[in-house]
Amino acid sequence: MERCEFGPAMVIYPEGVWYRPATTEDVEEIIQTHILGGGRVARLMLTENDVLPPKA
């Protein structure tokens, strides 16, 4: 699966961190924590495990 197949997604550059926000509150948390605070919102991040098919 491609990351965009999960629905709304946002990516923060230059780090290239992908998020899957579900609500406007999630977007606000990403802005406050990642963009303004320099942290990460782990519960909303898309990882390689989310987009790669399982290994056989």
HTML snippet that shows the backbone in 3Dmol.js (N, CA, C, O; Angstrom):
<script src="https://3Dmol.org/build/3Dmol-min.js"></script>
<div id="view" style="width:600px;height:400px;position:relative"></div>
<script>
const pdb = `
ATOM      1  N   MET A   1       0.833  -1.187   0.000  1.00  0.00           N
ATOM      2  CA  MET A   1       0.000   0.000   0.000  1.00  0.00           C
ATOM      3  C   MET A   1       0.872   1.243   0.000  1.00  0.00           C
ATOM      4  O   MET A   1       1.947   1.274   0.598  1.00  0.00           O
ATOM      5  N   GLU A   2       0.394   2.234  -0.666  1.00  0.00           N
ATOM      6  CA  GLU A   2       1.049   3.534  -0.629  1.00  0.00           C
ATOM      7  C   GLU A   2       0.498   4.317   0.559  1.00  0.00           C
ATOM      8  O   GLU A   2      -0.619   4.071   1.014  1.00  0.00           O
ATOM      9  N   ARG A   3       1.274   5.240   1.042  1.00  0.00           N
ATOM     10  CA  ARG A   3       0.857   5.996   2.227  1.00  0.00           C
ATOM     11  C   ARG A   3      -0.457   6.740   2.014  1.00  0.00           C
ATOM     12  O   ARG A   3      -1.270   6.822   2.934  1.00  0.00           O
ATOM     13  N   CYS A   4      -0.677   7.275   0.834  1.00  0.00           N
ATOM     14  CA  CYS A   4      -1.882   8.063   0.588  1.00  0.00           C
ATOM     15  C   CYS A   4      -3.144   7.205   0.532  1.00  0.00           C
ATOM     16  O   CYS A   4      -4.249   7.744   0.595  1.00  0.00           O
ATOM     17  N   GLU A   5      -3.010   5.904   0.418  1.00  0.00           N
ATOM     18  CA  GLU A   5      -4.173   5.027   0.404  1.00  0.00           C
ATOM     19  C   GLU A   5      -4.836   4.927   1.771  1.00  0.00           C
ATOM     20  O   GLU A   5      -5.929   4.372   1.882  1.00  0.00           O
ATOM     21  N   PHE A   6      -4.201   5.449   2.806  1.00  0.00           N
ATOM     22  CA  PHE A   6      -4.762   5.410   4.147  1.00  0.00           C
ATOM     23  C   PHE A   6      -5.754   6.536   4.388  1.00  0.00           C
ATOM     24  O   PHE A   6      -6.331   6.622   5.472  1.00  0.00           O
ATOM     25  N   GLY A   7      -5.963   7.398   3.405  1.00  0.00           N
ATOM     26  CA  GLY A   7      -6.836   8.543   3.588  1.00  0.00           C
ATOM     27  C   GLY A   7      -5.996   9.788   3.796  1.00  0.00           C
ATOM     28  O   GLY A   7      -4.857   9.856   3.334  1.00  0.00           O
ATOM     29  N   PRO A   8      -6.550  10.776   4.489  1.00  0.00           N
ATOM     30  CA  PRO A   8      -5.793  12.005   4.692  1.00  0.00           C
ATOM     31  C   PRO A   8      -4.431  11.722   5.324  1.00  0.00           C
ATOM     32  O   PRO A   8      -4.315  10.990   6.307  1.00  0.00           O
ATOM     33  N   ALA A   9      -3.428  12.315   4.738  1.00  0.00           N
ATOM     34  CA  ALA A   9      -2.067  12.150   5.250  1.00  0.00           C
ATOM     35  C   ALA A   9      -1.353  13.483   5.127  1.00  0.00           C
ATOM     36  O   ALA A   9      -1.703  14.319   4.294  1.00  0.00           O
ATOM     37  N   MET A  10      -0.351  13.667   5.969  1.00  0.00           N
ATOM     38  CA  MET A  10       0.484  14.857   5.851  1.00  0.00           C
ATOM     39  C   MET A  10       1.918  14.450   6.095  1.00  0.00           C
ATOM     40  O   MET A  10       2.202  13.537   6.870  1.00  0.00           O
ATOM     41  N   VAL A  11       2.817  15.144   5.421  1.00  0.00           N
ATOM     42  CA  VAL A  11       4.239  14.860   5.571  1.00  0.00           C
ATOM     43  C   VAL A  11       4.938  16.156   5.948  1.00  0.00           C
ATOM     44  O   VAL A  11       4.668  17.213   5.379  1.00  0.00           O
ATOM     45  N   ILE A  12       5.839  16.056   6.916  1.00  0.00           N
ATOM     46  CA  ILE A  12       6.580  17.219   7.393  1.00  0.00           C
ATOM     47  C   ILE A  12       8.000  17.127   6.850  1.00  0.00           C
ATOM     48  O   ILE A  12       8.725  16.174   7.135  1.00  0.00           O
ATOM     49  N   TYR A  13       8.389  18.135   6.061  1.00  0.00           N
ATOM     50  CA  TYR A  13       9.747  18.207   5.532  1.00  0.00           C
ATOM     51  C   TYR A  13      10.520  19.268   6.289  1.00  0.00           C
ATOM     52  O   TYR A  13       9.904  20.218   6.772  1.00  0.00           O
ATOM     53  N   PRO A  14      11.823  19.164   6.420  1.00  0.00           N
ATOM     54  CA  PRO A  14      12.725  18.314   5.648  1.00  0.00           C
ATOM     55  C   PRO A  14      12.897  16.904   6.212  1.00  0.00           C
ATOM     56  O   PRO A  14      13.591  16.086   5.609  1.00  0.00           O
ATOM     57  N   GLU A  15      12.275  16.602   7.362  1.00  0.00           N
ATOM     58  CA  GLU A  15      12.476  15.289   7.968  1.00  0.00           C
ATOM     59  C   GLU A  15      11.824  14.156   7.183  1.00  0.00           C
ATOM     60  O   GLU A  15      12.291  13.018   7.226  1.00  0.00           O
ATOM     61  N   GLY A  16      10.742  14.467   6.464  1.00  0.00           N
ATOM     62  CA  GLY A  16      10.021  13.438   5.724  1.00  0.00           C
ATOM     63  C   GLY A  16       9.196  12.535   6.629  1.00  0.00           C
ATOM     64  O   GLY A  16       9.035  11.347   6.347  1.00  0.00           O
ATOM     65  N   VAL A  17       8.673  13.094   7.719  1.00  0.00           N
ATOM     66  CA  VAL A  17       7.852  12.321   8.653  1.00  0.00           C
ATOM     67  C   VAL A  17       6.403  12.356   8.174  1.00  0.00           C
ATOM     68  O   VAL A  17       5.835  13.426   7.957  1.00  0.00           O
ATOM     69  N   TRP A  18       5.811  11.165   8.013  1.00  0.00           N
ATOM     70  CA  TRP A  18       4.432  11.031   7.554  1.00  0.00           C
ATOM     71  C   TRP A  18       3.504  10.842   8.741  1.00  0.00           C
ATOM     72  O   TRP A  18       3.796  10.093   9.673  1.00  0.00           O
ATOM     73  N   TYR A  19       2.368  11.548   8.682  1.00  0.00           N
ATOM     74  CA  TYR A  19       1.338  11.434   9.711  1.00  0.00           C
ATOM     75  C   TYR A  19       0.001  11.093   9.064  1.00  0.00           C
ATOM     76  O   TYR A  19      -0.241  11.388   7.894  1.00  0.00           O
ATOM     77  N   ARG A  20      -0.861  10.460   9.865  1.00  0.00           N
ATOM     78  CA  ARG A  20      -2.222  10.137   9.445  1.00  0.00           C
ATOM     79  C   ARG A  20      -3.188  10.760  10.455  1.00  0.00           C
ATOM     80  O   ARG A  20      -3.680  10.071  11.348  1.00  0.00           O
ATOM     81  N   PRO A  21      -3.461  12.064  10.317  1.00  0.00           N
ATOM     82  CA  PRO A  21      -4.387  12.708  11.249  1.00  0.00           C
ATOM     83  C   PRO A  21      -5.832  12.348  10.905  1.00  0.00           C
ATOM     84  O   PRO A  21      -6.198  12.277   9.732  1.00  0.00           O
ATOM     85  N   ALA A  22      -6.649  12.122  11.935  1.00  0.00           N
ATOM     86  CA  ALA A  22      -8.051  11.770  11.718  1.00  0.00           C
ATOM     87  C   ALA A  22      -8.984  12.937  12.019  1.00  0.00           C
ATOM     88  O   ALA A  22     -10.108  12.986  11.520  1.00  0.00           O
ATOM     89  N   THR A  23      -8.516  13.868  12.830  1.00  0.00           N
ATOM     90  CA  THR A  23      -9.362  14.987  13.247  1.00  0.00           C
ATOM     91  C   THR A  23      -8.575  16.294  13.159  1.00  0.00           C
ATOM     92  O   THR A  23      -7.354  16.296  13.006  1.00  0.00           O
ATOM     93  N   THR A  24      -9.304  17.396  13.259  1.00  0.00           N
ATOM     94  CA  THR A  24      -8.621  18.688  13.288  1.00  0.00           C
ATOM     95  C   THR A  24      -7.771  18.814  14.552  1.00  0.00           C
ATOM     96  O   THR A  24      -6.756  19.510  14.551  1.00  0.00           O
ATOM     97  N   GLU A  25      -8.181  18.150  15.619  1.00  0.00           N
ATOM     98  CA  GLU A  25      -7.382  18.154  16.849  1.00  0.00           C
ATOM     99  C   GLU A  25      -6.046  17.447  16.628  1.00  0.00           C
ATOM    100  O   GLU A  25      -5.024  17.869  17.169  1.00  0.00           O
ATOM    101  N   ASP A  26      -6.053  16.365  15.830  1.00  0.00           N
ATOM    102  CA  ASP A  26      -4.805  15.670  15.494  1.00  0.00           C
ATOM    103  C   ASP A  26      -3.865  16.595  14.730  1.00  0.00           C
ATOM    104  O   ASP A  26      -2.665  16.635  15.000  1.00  0.00           O
ATOM    105  N   VAL A  27      -4.420  17.338  13.775  1.00  0.00           N
ATOM    106  CA  VAL A  27      -3.606  18.274  12.991  1.00  0.00           C
ATOM    107  C   VAL A  27      -3.003  19.329  13.912  1.00  0.00           C
ATOM    108  O   VAL A  27      -1.821  19.655  13.798  1.00  0.00           O
ATOM    109  N   GLU A  28      -3.807  19.858  14.816  1.00  0.00           N
ATOM    110  CA  GLU A  28      -3.314  20.860  15.766  1.00  0.00           C
ATOM    111  C   GLU A  28      -2.205  20.281  16.638  1.00  0.00           C
ATOM    112  O   GLU A  28      -1.217  20.961  16.913  1.00  0.00           O
ATOM    113  N   GLU A  29      -2.358  19.028  17.078  1.00  0.00           N
ATOM    114  CA  GLU A  29      -1.324  18.384  17.893  1.00  0.00           C
ATOM    115  C   GLU A  29      -0.022  18.226  17.108  1.00  0.00           C
ATOM    116  O   GLU A  29       1.063  18.424  17.653  1.00  0.00           O
ATOM    117  N   ILE A  30      -0.132  17.871  15.833  1.00  0.00           N
ATOM    118  CA  ILE A  30       1.058  17.734  14.984  1.00  0.00           C
ATOM    119  C   ILE A  30       1.752  19.086  14.824  1.00  0.00           C
ATOM    120  O   ILE A  30       2.976  19.178  14.922  1.00  0.00           O
ATOM    121  N   ILE A  31       0.969  20.123  14.580  1.00  0.00           N
ATOM    122  CA  ILE A  31       1.551  21.460  14.425  1.00  0.00           C
ATOM    123  C   ILE A  31       2.261  21.885  15.707  1.00  0.00           C
ATOM    124  O   ILE A  31       3.408  22.331  15.670  1.00  0.00           O
ATOM    125  N   GLN A  32       1.573  21.746  16.839  1.00  0.00           N
ATOM    126  CA  GLN A  32       2.149  22.181  18.114  1.00  0.00           C
ATOM    127  C   GLN A  32       3.371  21.354  18.504  1.00  0.00           C
ATOM    128  O   GLN A  32       4.394  21.904  18.913  1.00  0.00           O
ATOM    129  N   THR A  33       3.262  20.032  18.376  1.00  0.00           N
ATOM    130  CA  THR A  33       4.322  19.150  18.859  1.00  0.00           C
ATOM    131  C   THR A  33       5.487  19.051  17.888  1.00  0.00           C
ATOM    132  O   THR A  33       6.641  19.173  18.298  1.00  0.00           O
ATOM    133  N   HIS A  34       5.205  18.833  16.603  1.00  0.00           N
ATOM    134  CA  HIS A  34       6.277  18.596  15.635  1.00  0.00           C
ATOM    135  C   HIS A  34       6.837  19.904  15.080  1.00  0.00           C
ATOM    136  O   HIS A  34       8.032  20.175  15.191  1.00  0.00           O
ATOM    137  N   ILE A  35       5.970  20.701  14.487  1.00  0.00           N
ATOM    138  CA  ILE A  35       6.449  21.901  13.796  1.00  0.00           C
ATOM    139  C   ILE A  35       6.961  22.947  14.788  1.00  0.00           C
ATOM    140  O   ILE A  35       8.059  23.478  14.620  1.00  0.00           O
ATOM    141  N   LEU A  36       6.182  23.238  15.803  1.00  0.00           N
ATOM    142  CA  LEU A  36       6.583  24.284  16.749  1.00  0.00           C
ATOM    143  C   LEU A  36       7.482  23.769  17.863  1.00  0.00           C
ATOM    144  O   LEU A  36       8.355  24.492  18.342  1.00  0.00           O
ATOM    145  N   GLY A  37       7.273  22.516  18.281  1.00  0.00           N
ATOM    146  CA  GLY A  37       8.021  21.995  19.412  1.00  0.00           C
ATOM    147  C   GLY A  37       9.204  21.116  19.075  1.00  0.00           C
ATOM    148  O   GLY A  37      10.023  20.821  19.945  1.00  0.00           O
ATOM    149  N   GLY A  38       9.310  20.688  17.813  1.00  0.00           N
ATOM    150  CA  GLY A  38      10.434  19.855  17.410  1.00  0.00           C
ATOM    151  C   GLY A  38      10.326  18.399  17.827  1.00  0.00           C
ATOM    152  O   GLY A  38      11.298  17.652  17.713  1.00  0.00           O
ATOM    153  N   GLY A  39       9.158  17.982  18.309  1.00  0.00           N
ATOM    154  CA  GLY A  39       8.964  16.594  18.734  1.00  0.00           C
ATOM    155  C   GLY A  39       8.244  15.777  17.672  1.00  0.00           C
ATOM    156  O   GLY A  39       8.146  16.182  16.514  1.00  0.00           O
ATOM    157  N   ARG A  40       7.749  14.637  18.082  1.00  0.00           N
ATOM    158  CA  ARG A  40       6.998  13.750  17.193  1.00  0.00           C
ATOM    159  C   ARG A  40       5.708  13.330  17.887  1.00  0.00           C
ATOM    160  O   ARG A  40       5.645  13.271  19.115  1.00  0.00           O
ATOM    161  N   VAL A  41       4.681  13.039  17.095  1.00  0.00           N
ATOM    162  CA  VAL A  41       3.422  12.515  17.617  1.00  0.00           C
ATOM    163  C   VAL A  41       3.349  11.060  17.162  1.00  0.00           C
ATOM    164  O   VAL A  41       2.753  10.749  16.131  1.00  0.00           O
ATOM    165  N   ALA A  42       3.959  10.180  17.941  1.00  0.00           N
ATOM    166  CA  ALA A  42       4.144   8.785  17.537  1.00  0.00           C
ATOM    167  C   ALA A  42       2.831   8.083  17.212  1.00  0.00           C
ATOM    168  O   ALA A  42       2.789   7.273  16.286  1.00  0.00           O
ATOM    169  N   ARG A  43       1.768   8.369  17.941  1.00  0.00           N
ATOM    170  CA  ARG A  43       0.507   7.656  17.718  1.00  0.00           C
ATOM    171  C   ARG A  43      -0.109   7.963  16.355  1.00  0.00           C
ATOM    172  O   ARG A  43      -0.970   7.218  15.887  1.00  0.00           O
ATOM    173  N   LEU A  44       0.316   9.041  15.719  1.00  0.00           N
ATOM    174  CA  LEU A  44      -0.234   9.430  14.418  1.00  0.00           C
ATOM    175  C   LEU A  44       0.729   9.197  13.260  1.00  0.00           C
ATOM    176  O   LEU A  44       0.379   9.433  12.104  1.00  0.00           O
ATOM    177  N   MET A  45       1.932   8.739  13.562  1.00  0.00           N
ATOM    178  CA  MET A  45       2.934   8.564  12.507  1.00  0.00           C
ATOM    179  C   MET A  45       2.672   7.306  11.694  1.00  0.00           C
ATOM    180  O   MET A  45       2.284   6.270  12.232  1.00  0.00           O
ATOM    181  N   LEU A  46       2.891   7.416  10.385  1.00  0.00           N
ATOM    182  CA  LEU A  46       2.891   6.251   9.502  1.00  0.00           C
ATOM    183  C   LEU A  46       4.315   5.725   9.447  1.00  0.00           C
ATOM    184  O   LEU A  46       5.258   6.488   9.238  1.00  0.00           O
ATOM    185  N   THR A  47       4.467   4.440   9.631  1.00  0.00           N
ATOM    186  CA  THR A  47       5.790   3.825   9.593  1.00  0.00           C
ATOM    187  C   THR A  47       5.881   2.871   8.416  1.00  0.00           C
ATOM    188  O   THR A  47       4.884   2.613   7.743  1.00  0.00           O
ATOM    189  N   GLU A  48       7.070   2.349   8.167  1.00  0.00           N
ATOM    190  CA  GLU A  48       7.237   1.364   7.101  1.00  0.00           C
ATOM    191  C   GLU A  48       6.355   0.150   7.340  1.00  0.00           C
ATOM    192  O   GLU A  48       5.868  -0.452   6.383  1.00  0.00           O
ATOM    193  N   ASN A  49       6.138  -0.224   8.593  1.00  0.00           N
ATOM    194  CA  ASN A  49       5.276  -1.364   8.900  1.00  0.00           C
ATOM    195  C   ASN A  49       3.841  -1.128   8.459  1.00  0.00           C
ATOM    196  O   ASN A  49       3.115  -2.081   8.179  1.00  0.00           O
ATOM    197  N   ASP A  50       3.425   0.129   8.395  1.00  0.00           N
ATOM    198  CA  ASP A  50       2.070   0.459   7.964  1.00  0.00           C
ATOM    199  C   ASP A  50       1.894   0.332   6.460  1.00  0.00           C
ATOM    200  O   ASP A  50       0.783   0.090   5.988  1.00  0.00           O
ATOM    201  N   VAL A  51       2.967   0.491   5.701  1.00  0.00           N
ATOM    202  CA  VAL A  51       2.829   0.555   4.248  1.00  0.00           C
ATOM    203  C   VAL A  51       3.466  -0.604   3.494  1.00  0.00           C
ATOM    204  O   VAL A  51       3.192  -0.787   2.308  1.00  0.00           O
ATOM    205  N   LEU A  52       4.301  -1.381   4.152  1.00  0.00           N
ATOM    206  CA  LEU A  52       4.935  -2.507   3.475  1.00  0.00           C
ATOM    207  C   LEU A  52       4.119  -3.775   3.677  1.00  0.00           C
ATOM    208  O   LEU A  52       3.570  -3.987   4.758  1.00  0.00           O
ATOM    209  N   PRO A  53       4.030  -4.618   2.658  1.00  0.00           N
ATOM    210  CA  PRO A  53       3.311  -5.879   2.841  1.00  0.00           C
ATOM    211  C   PRO A  53       4.052  -6.768   3.834  1.00  0.00           C
ATOM    212  O   PRO A  53       5.275  -6.680   3.946  1.00  0.00           O
ATOM    213  N   PRO A  54       3.324  -7.629   4.561  1.00  0.00           N
ATOM    214  CA  PRO A  54       4.000  -8.519   5.511  1.00  0.00           C
ATOM    215  C   PRO A  54       4.930  -9.483   4.793  1.00  0.00           C
ATOM    216  O   PRO A  54       4.659  -9.917   3.674  1.00  0.00           O
ATOM    217  N   LYS A  55       6.038  -9.811   5.463  1.00  0.00           N
ATOM    218  CA  LYS A  55       6.996 -10.753   4.879  1.00  0.00           C
ATOM    219  C   LYS A  55       6.439 -12.166   4.971  1.00  0.00           C
ATOM    220  O   LYS A  55       5.848 -12.557   5.978  1.00  0.00           O
ATOM    221  N   ALA A  56       6.640 -12.916   3.904  1.00  0.00           N
ATOM    222  CA  ALA A  56       6.124 -14.297   3.869  1.00  0.00           C
ATOM    223  C   ALA A  56       7.009 -15.237   4.646  1.00  0.00           C
ATOM    224  O   ALA A  56       6.725 -16.432   4.721  1.00  0.00           O
TER     225      ALA A  56
END
`;
const viewer = $3Dmol.createViewer("view");
viewer.addModel(pdb, "pdb");
viewer.setStyle({}, {cartoon: {color: "spectrum"}});
viewer.zoomTo();
viewer.render();
</script>
